[in-house]
Amino acid sequence: MKRWWLTGICALALAGGCDDNPGTDAGPARDAGGADSSTPEDAGGESGEIAIDGLDGEVEVIVDERGMPHIYATTIHDLMVVQGYLMARDRFIQMELLRRQVLGRLTEVVGLLAPDPSDDIDQRFFQFENQGRAIYESLPADDRTRLVAEAFVEGINHYIDTVIDSDDYQPPLGHDLFNAMRISPNFGHWSPHEIFAIARFQSWNLAYDAFADIGRTEAIRGVRDAFDPADADPRLAARAGIFGDFWSTVQARRVYTRDGFPDGTTTSIAPDTGTPRPDTLSPIVDFPRASLRGGLSFFERVDRNPWMWMDENIGSNSWVVGGDATESGNAILSNDPHLSLIAPGVWWYVHLNTARMEGEESIDAQGVAFAALPGVVLGYNRNLAWSATTTGYDVTDAYAEQVTFRNDGTAEAPDWVPVSVSFEGAEVDLEVITETVVVDGGDDVVFDLYAVPHHGTIIPDSVVEPDVASPAPGSTATGSAMSVRYTGDEVSNELQFFVDLLTADTVAEGFAAAEPFQVGIQNFSMADSTGAIGWTTHGRIPQRACNYWLDADGAPVLDAESDLPLAPLFVMPGGGGYEWGENLDPSQIPHEVDPARNYIATANQDNVGVTEDGDPCNDGAYIGGAFAVGYRMGRIVQRLDEMVPGGAVTVDDMIALQHETRSSLGEGMRDALVASLDHALGDPSDDAALQAVVTAAGTEGMADVQAVRDRVAAWTFATPHGVGATDDAEIADSVATTIFNSLVANVIPLAFDDEEAAIGRGIGTQQAARMMEWSLMSSADQQALPLYTYAEDYAGVTGYADTVVWDDLTTDTVVETRDERVTSAALAAVAWLTENLGDDWDQWRWGRLHAVRFQQIVVPVADPGVVSIPSRTSEEYPIGFPRDGDYGAVDVMNFGLTSPGGIQTNPGSGRGGPSQRLVVEMTPEGPLPHNALPGGQREDPEDPHHDDEAMIWITNERPALWFERDDIESHAEETLAFTPGS
């Protein structure tokens, strides 16, 4: 993201934005508890009264010691108004920036700080505002979700009118940028359609993957250009199947939520449409690499915006255990969704209740809401709990379009305007979407986007204009571009699901509530007060032609004319033949209720085993092939399989499983790495490359290799951060974790960098970790996979019997081997750790590298980042909170393993991790919830609820939340009364 707003910001932030003591109030005369003082005579520090026009009746609010507001009203309207008001009180600046980033309307309030509105221009490609408006306007005036959005916005706008617009308002410390926004003439009220736009953005954030399709396509072209199976150089020919290894769909841990698709006797909320392979091919004619690379450039630029950033390591864990398997006989639900760890956090605690006042629909629901959205997204009511993890289902396709352009300029200076695309032998006119970006204090920017009616919007950077010399004015010629089709481009109302969940009492009713859920498909797991459990992935999964099987060389079967795979995981021909058909029938959508094993687990992996054979297109129905590779799921299932049969699972067991940090990578790689080091430390004379490294290392270097070998071999696979530890065993495991992960982060680039450079595109960390595990397997196991880069004989070496990726293509006189690469990586790891952590190996504690800071999302102006948790000025935690666990752990906080210093990309980065730690037992009398957030409720760093949850999150404590009225009252911190205005 361009940090244009830092230039000259102190002069423009105004009103205390750049002095030594910026204003810290979040409202006029705000008390320590955060009570609004619209009626200051009633605001006594622990209570207050607020009048809001349009309320149906009085609303009572108790804010407890965790900062959670418990809202008691008689109508849903009043619940939502007060929720909007209170969320704005705690998080308004976060909400406002999110809204404007999503809509592409930031420049209209910070134009003087943003002479270049390109971020807003890029954002308009996604059309979130138009989608939100279309959804809102499609709903009848009395639709419940429409009324919820309208009421929620009423509350936000009342906060704007009575607090933000008051003369003495100052933003909280660290949020000085907001002063420049609120004085803009374009600053103002929210609109209800924007709620649906933000909801659609959240779905997009968890489901949209056009960039991945384009990246795979660029990768397969790079592989075919670099590694021809008929190449005269045997080293290059031996790598012809590397796409099937690097970009395999097979999981590292072949563990699935259920065995295969449902049998059709139950439904996720009736005939199987299947995914037929195409009988005829529709080649992409003369599709230029420039279009692919332009599309990638566009998405990479969007990804640099921290509000839009999509971390490859983001995922989630959830599992439910049925009452037959628990000590209490009650079902237990656990959920730790992995989202960006930012300050303020993604989630906001809330309790919505109309039951106490015998009001509308007897709602009594609690949990977390997305900042800027109403209701309870993840949580529980008196009888039902629900959770979510992303499915990874494929609901986005990129199409290579043959575009006709018209020259609206001159022969000397052509101005090529796209006018149509070729589709099924005819020309189809493009739709023109005219966008206007308002620039505060400057000229508006008006521009056009173009949309293919049957596909979607054209990626601006993917446009390749005709190459015609001196074209006549008005003449036409052919060029190229890519369009994107996404289920979220069409109207559907996902908010209805979350509104209906508020009053669903059983798993069956929860499934019924999912019926309107179409976009952003999630693994929704549920547990109810009868002990039942269920899981559904209901949503719109379009079926289309899918051709993915691998040939004998390990490459996907290609269209020979276009040199591209023909499958929805790649860019597909836009000229026809690969269009969306019927949606997968609900009877086939993966789901399950009360399985015999007494638990259901999801962790973003392949749900039903479609990737087991490496071909996600041959299972009767197509759902996708790009899933998490299964490290977390493998451990979760292993632990549940150990616990559940005993029938005595407890809440404490579930809390412990959420904090499971045993190293899966260590279990998969350690012994092979040690064996390689043993070869180096023994007799390396049978391996010329290894012998050369041993000789160059000398006695001192090989002593380091011996120490690496001994420490890693003694490792128990526990991964404590070790900072401040005094126990010898804990210290030994912490240091071994550091050495192992540094060794892996050094051997991966030594093994793969040369191939990636030749291809022109690299693989992500989870693919690299998986490929390294496969590369360290025995010869027999590599062949059984199969590993397509395996060679029995290679480059003149008889009996090579390993993957050829160990050999470095950039060296011509030596064939590098597995043991040489591992030994070289061990030496490099010692050098890197010594440089960065010092000479004392016992001080190589894991937490000195593996740490997290919940990163301030609002750009700091007059401070170094005081909103971050811990603050960037923290002396106690200079790089963040030290963390247990390594790559792929259940208690996830992943890092880069594709460069020697990749581990250090985590500190201060705000990368993904558990955005809540919910465990709730569903008793017949009501829920018993436990939770912790990475930070707290409020954005003001001087408020005690800004960071009061951080340490309990870090230490995996899980204090109870208060759901029953007596408990709430006994832990009350503040009471508020909202009354109808005059």
LUMTOR-978701 format. One record per residue (C-alpha): residue in one letter; z, y, x. Coordinates in steps of 0.1 Angstrom, whole numbers, plus 5000, padded with zeros to 4 digits. Layout:
<recs>
AZYX/...
</recs>
This chain:
<recs>
M500050005000/K499250355013/R502450545019/W500750875011/W503750994992/L505851025024/T503751325036/G505351655027/I507751475004/C510851675013/A509151995002/L508151854969/A511051624959/L512951934949/A516351974933/G518551834961/G515951574972/C516251655010/D519551805017/D522351625035/N524151525003/P521551444976/G522751444940/T524051104929/D524651144892/A522450944869/G523151184841/P525151494832/A528851454840/R528451074841/D531750894845/A532450624869/G531750354844/G528350494837/A529050624802/D526650874789/S528451204781/S526151334753/T529551384736/P531651464767/E534851514746/D534751144738/A533851014772/G537150924787/G535950714816/E536250384797/S534650474764/G532050704749/E530150784717/I526450844716/A524450954685/I520850834682/D518650944653/G517150654633/L519850394639/D520450174608/G524250174614/E526950174640/V526449974672/E529349864694/V528949794731/I531349644755/V530349654791/D532249384811/E533349364847/R529949224858/G528249534843/M526749334814/P526449514781/H527449314750/I525649484722/Y526849424686/A524649564658/T523649474623/T519849494627/I517349384654/H516049744654/D519449874664/L519949604691/M516649694707/V517150074705/V520450034723/Q519149784748/G516350024757/Y518850304761/L521250114782/M518649954804/A517250304811/R520750424819/D521050144846/R517450124858/F515250404846/I513650494879/Q512750134886/M511350104851/E509350424853/L507750334886/L506949984875/R505350124843/R503150364862/Q502150124889/V501149864863/L499150114842/G497550284872/R499150614862/L501250714892/T499050984905/E499451184873/V503051254881/V502951264919/G499551404925/L500651664950/L502051384971/A498951164964/P495751334971/D494150994973/P494450814940/S492850494952/D495950284943/D495550394906/I491750334908/D492349974921/Q494949914895/R492550004866/F490549694875/F493249474858/Q493049674826/F496749624817/E496949934796/N493949844775/Q495249494771/G498649614760/R497049854735/A494849584721/I497749344716/Y499949614700/E497149734677/S496349374667/L499849324652/P500649414616/A502949714611/D505749474601/D505349224629/R508649144645/T507549184681/R505749514673/L508949644657/V511049524687/A508749714712/E508850024690/A512650014688/F513149944725/V510950244733/E512950464709/G516050394730/I514250464763/N512850794750/H516250894737/Y517650854772/I514751064786/D515451344760/T519151354764/V519751264801/I516651284823/D515451614807/S518751784809/D519052084832/D521651934855/Y520251584860/Q519951464895/P518551114905/P520850864922/L521150864960/G518050724976/H515750804946/D514851154955/L511151084949/F511851084912/N512551454913/A508851514920/M507851284891/R510051424864/I509051794869/S505351704864/P503951824831/N502551464827/F506051314827/G507251214793/H507850954767/W507050584767/S504650434741/P505150094724/H501849954736/E503049994772/I505649724766/F502949474759/A501049594790/I504049534812/A504549194795/R500949104803/F501549224839/Q504448984842/S502248704830/W499548804854/N502048804883/L502848434876/A499348304867/Y496448504880/D494648354911/A491148474914/F491848574950/A492648204957/D489348084943/I487448344965/G489548254995/R488747874992/T485147954988/E485048165019/A486947885037/I484547615027/R481547825038/G483347895071/V484047525076/R480347435070/D479147705093/A481547605121/F481647225119/D478447045111/P478846665110/A475446645128/D476446885155/A475546775191/D479046875202/P481246585192/R484246805191/L482647025163/A481246725145/A484646555144/R486046855124/A483446845096/G486046715071/I488746975080/F488547145047/G489846825030/D492846835053/F493647215056/W492947295020/S493846955004/T495246944969/V497446644978/Q501246724978/A503446685009/R505946514986/R504146314959/V506746374932/Y505846484897/T507646594866/R506346304846/D503946014852/G500646134839/F499546324808/P501346264775/D499945974754/G498946204725/T501746084702/T503746404707/T502746764710/S503747054732/I504647274703/A494546624685/P491046494703/D491146494741/T488346734752/G488346604788/T486646774817/P483246624821/R481546644855/P478246844852/D475046644847/T472946924861/L473647184888/S473447554883/P473147684919/I474348024931/V471148184943/D471248384975/F474948464970/P475948675000/R479048635021/A479449005019/S480348974982/L482948714989/R484448915017/G484449234996/G486349054968/L488848924993/S489249275007/F489949414973/F492749164965/E494249205000/R494449574994/V496049534961/D498549284976/R499649555001/N501149734972/P504849614970/W504749634932/M501749404931/W502449184960/M502148804954/D504048604980/E502648254986/N506148134989/I507348254956/G508247974932/S511147854911/N513447554905/S514647434871/W516147104858/V517946994827/V520246694825/G520746524791/G524146474776/D524046094782/A524146154819/T526946424822/E530646384825/S531246604794/G528546454773/N526946804771/A523446894783/I523347114814/L520447354824/S519947504858/N517347774868/D516747974899/P513448154895/H512048264928/L510848624926/S510848924950/L514348994963/I514349374958/A516949644951/P517449694922/G516749344913/V514149194889/W516649094862/W519149284841/Y522049114823/V522349164785/H524049004755/L522449074720/N524549004689/T524049064652/A526148764642/R529548924646/M528749204621/E527048944598/G523849124604/E520149034605/E519248684616/S522748614631/I521548664667/D523948574695/A521948544727/Q522648624763/G520948614797/V518648824817/A515749064808/F512949194830/A513549554838/A511249744814/L511049464788/P513149394757/G515049084746/V516348794767/V513648634789/L515748364804/G519148254790/Y520748094760/N522048144726/R524947964709/N522947644706/L519947654729/A519347734766/W515947794782/S514547844816/A511147894833/T509247804865/T505547874871/T503147584865/G500247684888/Y497747584860/D494247714866/V493547984840/T491448224862/D487848184873/A485648394896/Y481948384890/A479048474914/E476748694894/Q473148784899/V473049144890/T470149364881/F470549724894/R468650044883/N467950314908/D469250634892/G468650834925/T465550894945/A463450674968/E465050844998/A468650834984/P468850544959/D471850534935/W472050174924/V473750134890/P474449784878/V472949724843/S472749344836/V473348994848/S471248684846/F472748424823/E471148104810/G467648244817/A468148584800/E469448924810/V472749024795/D473749394795/L476849484813/E479649664794/V480649994809/I484350084810/T484950454819/E488350524834/T489950854841/V492750894867/V494651214861/V495751374893/D498751604889/G497751934904/G494251824912/D490951724897/D490751414875/V488851124889/V486350964865/F484750634874/D483150334858/L484049974859/Y481449714848/A482249394828/V480249084822/P480749024784/H481048644787/H483148644819/G485048964828/T485249274849/I483249294881/I485449324913/P484349664926/D484349574963/S482249254957/V479149454947/V476249404970/E473449644962/P469749554964/D468149574998/V464949754989/A463050005010/S462250334993/P462750214957/A461050424931/P463350624907/G464150414877/S463050094893/T465149774891/A466049524918/T468449234922/G471849234939/S475149044937/A478749074926/M481648864914/S483348884880/V486648734870/R487548564837/Y491248524830/T493048404798/G495048724799/D492048934792/E492148834756/V494648924729/S497748704725/N501448784719/E503748624744/L506648854735/Q506848674702/F508048354720/F511048534735/V511948704702/D511848374683/L513948204710/L516848434701/T517448234670/A516047884679/D518847624676/T517347304690/V514747184715/A512347124687/E512747474674/G512247604710/F508947414712/A507947564678/A508647904692/A506247844720/E503247814697/P502048174702/F502548154740/Q499048154755/V499048344788/G501148304820/I501847944813/Q505347844824/N507347524827/F509847604799/S512847364801/M515447354773/A518847204766/D520647224732/S524147174720/T523446824707/G522846704743/A519046694739/I516646824766/G512946904766/W510147064787/T506847214776/T504047394793/H502347514761/G499647764766/R495947824768/I494347584793/P490547624791/Q488547314798/R485347344818/A483047144840/C484847024871/N483246854901/Y485546824931/W485546474946/L485446444984/D482646285003/A483146035031/D483446325056/G486346485036/A484346775023/P484146854986/V480846754970/L478647064971/D475647204953/A473147164981/E471147464970/S474147704970/D476347544997/L479347594974/P481647344956/L481247344918/A484747344905/P487047594889/L489047614922/F486147794938/V483748074929/M481347924903/P477848004893/G477648294869/G474248194855/G475547934831/G476747574830/Y480347644840/E481647824810/W484947774792/G484947524764/E487847414741/N491447474752/L493347164761/D494847014729/P498647054726/S499046684725/Q497646664760/I499446964775/P502146834798/H505546814780/E508446574775/V511546534753/D514646324761/P513146094787/A514845774796/R515745894831/N517946164814/Y516646454834/I513546674837/A512846874868/T510147134878/A509547324910/N505947454907/Q504547124919/D501846914903/N503446824870/V501546504862/G499946374894/V496446504890/T496346564928/E497546214938/D494046114949/G492946454961/D490646504931/P492146714903/C488946674882/N489046304874/D492046274851/G490546324817/A491846674814/Y491746964839/I494847174845/G494247284881/G494747174917/A496547444936/F500247374932/A503247404955/V503147114979/G506446964967/Y509147004993/R511647154968/M510746904941/G511046614964/R514646694973/I515646784937/V514346454924/Q516046264952/R519446424945/L519046384907/D518146024911/E521345974931/M523546154906/V522246094871/P522545714868/G526245744873/G526545934840/A529046184853/V527046484863/T529046814862/V528347184864/D529647184899/D527146914909/M524347144896/I525647444914/A525747244946/L522147124941/Q520947484937/H522447544971/E520947234987/T519747335022/R519147005040/S515947035060/S513046845044/L510746955072/G513246825097/E513246485080/G509446485080/M508846595116/R511946565138/D511546205150/A507846255159/L508546575178/V511346395197/A509046105206/S506446355220/L509146515241/D510346175253/H506846105265/A506946425285/L510346355299/G509345995308/D506045905324/P503346145313/S500746015338/D498645845311/D497946185295/A496246425318/A496846735296/L500546645292/Q500946575330/A499446925337/V502047095315/V504946895329/T503846975365/A503447345357/A506847355339/G508647225370/T512247105372/E513747405354/G511247405326/M511647035320/A515447075319/D514847315290/V512547055273/Q515346795278/A517847035262/V515547095233/R515046725228/D518746655229/R519746925205/V517046845180/A517646475182/A521346525175/W520646745145/T522046625111/F519446825092/A522147055079/T520947415083/P524047645084/H523348005094/G526247975119/V526948345122/G530648385129/A531148005129/T533847845151/D533347475142/D531547295169/A529547075145/E528447365124/I527347555155/A525447265168/D523547225136/S522847595134/V521447605169/A519447295163/T517947455131/T516947755152/I515347545179/F513547315155/N512047595134/S510947795165/L509447475179/V507447425147/A506447795145/N505047755180/V503247425177/I501447515144/P499347795160/L498847585192/A497347315170/F495447515143/D494547865156/D491347755173/E490047585141/E491047875119/A489348125143/A486147915141/I486347905103/G487148275100/R490048205076/G493548065080/I495847855059/G499147965044/T502547855056/Q503047575031/Q499647425038/A500347465076/A503747285072/R502147005053/M499246965078/M501646965107/E503646685090/W500446485085/S499346555121/L502646405134/M502246085114/S501345755130/S497745655133/A498045405105/D499645665081/Q496945925090/Q494245675081/A496045585049/L496245945036/P493245965045/L493346245071/Y489746345075/T490146485110/Y491446155123/A489345995151/E489645665167/D487545785197/Y487046155204/A485146365230/G484846075254/V488445955250/T488545595239/G491445505217/Y492345875209/A493645755175/D494946085162/T493846395143/V491446595165/V493146925156/W495446875186/D492646945210/D492047315217/L488347405211/T488647705234/T489147485265/D486147295278/T487647095307/V490546915290/V491346735258/E494746845246/T496946585229/R499746575204/D502446535231/E500946815253/R500947055223/V504446965213/T505747005249/S503947335253/A505447455220/A508947355232/L508547565264/A507247855244/A510047835219/V512647845246/A510948145261/W510748325228/L514348255218/T515648355252/E513848685249/N514948755214/L518448595212/G519548585249/D520348325275/D523248165258/W521847875237/D525147845217/Q524448195204/W521048095190/R522548095155/W520148045127/G521448345108/R520448575136/L516848505126/H517048375090/A518448665070/V517648855039/R517849225028/F517249304992/Q514649564999/Q514649914983/I511549924962/V511550304958/V510350474989/P513350645006/V513051015014/A516251175026/D517950845038/P516950535058/G517150305027/V520650325012/V519450144980/S518649835000/I521349565000/P522749565026/S521749925034/R519449965064/T522350155081/S524649855078/E526349775111/E527849445097/Y524449315086/P521849485108/I518949245098/G520349145064/F522648875051/P522448565072/R521148265052/D521347885054/G518347665047/D514847645063/Y511347625050/G511047425018/A514747405010/V515847394974/D517847704980/V514747874991/M514148185012/N510948095030/F509348255060/G506248235080/L505647935102/T502148025114/S503148235144/P505848215170/G507748515156/G507048415120/I510748335112/Q511548705118/T509248825091/N512048765067/P514649015076/G514349335055/S511149215038/G512349155003/R510548825002/G511048574974/G514148374966/P516448294937/S516348594915/Q519248444895/R521448134899/L521948024863/V523847704854/V524847664817/E526547384799/M525647364762/T528747254743/P528947214705/E531147514705/G528747734725/P527447784760/L529447784792/P527347994815/H527548064852/N525348304871/A524848544900/L522148804907/P520948914942/G522449254940/G523749394907/Q522949564874/R522349924885/E520050124907/D522550384918/P523950274952/E527150454946/D527850264914/P530049954920/H527649744899/H524849814924/D525749534948/D528749364934/E526849034928/A525349024963/M528048844981/I528648584954/W524948514954/I524848484992/T527848254993/N526648054963/E529748124942/R529048104905/P531548284884/A531548234847/L529848484824/W531648584792/F530048494760/E532848464735/R534348784721/D537948724732/D536748664768/I534548974767/E537349194754/S539749064781/H537249164808/A536049484793/E535349774816/E533850024792/T533250054755/L530550264738/A529850354702/F526350434691/T526150604658/P523250734636/G522351084644/S522151364618/
</recs>
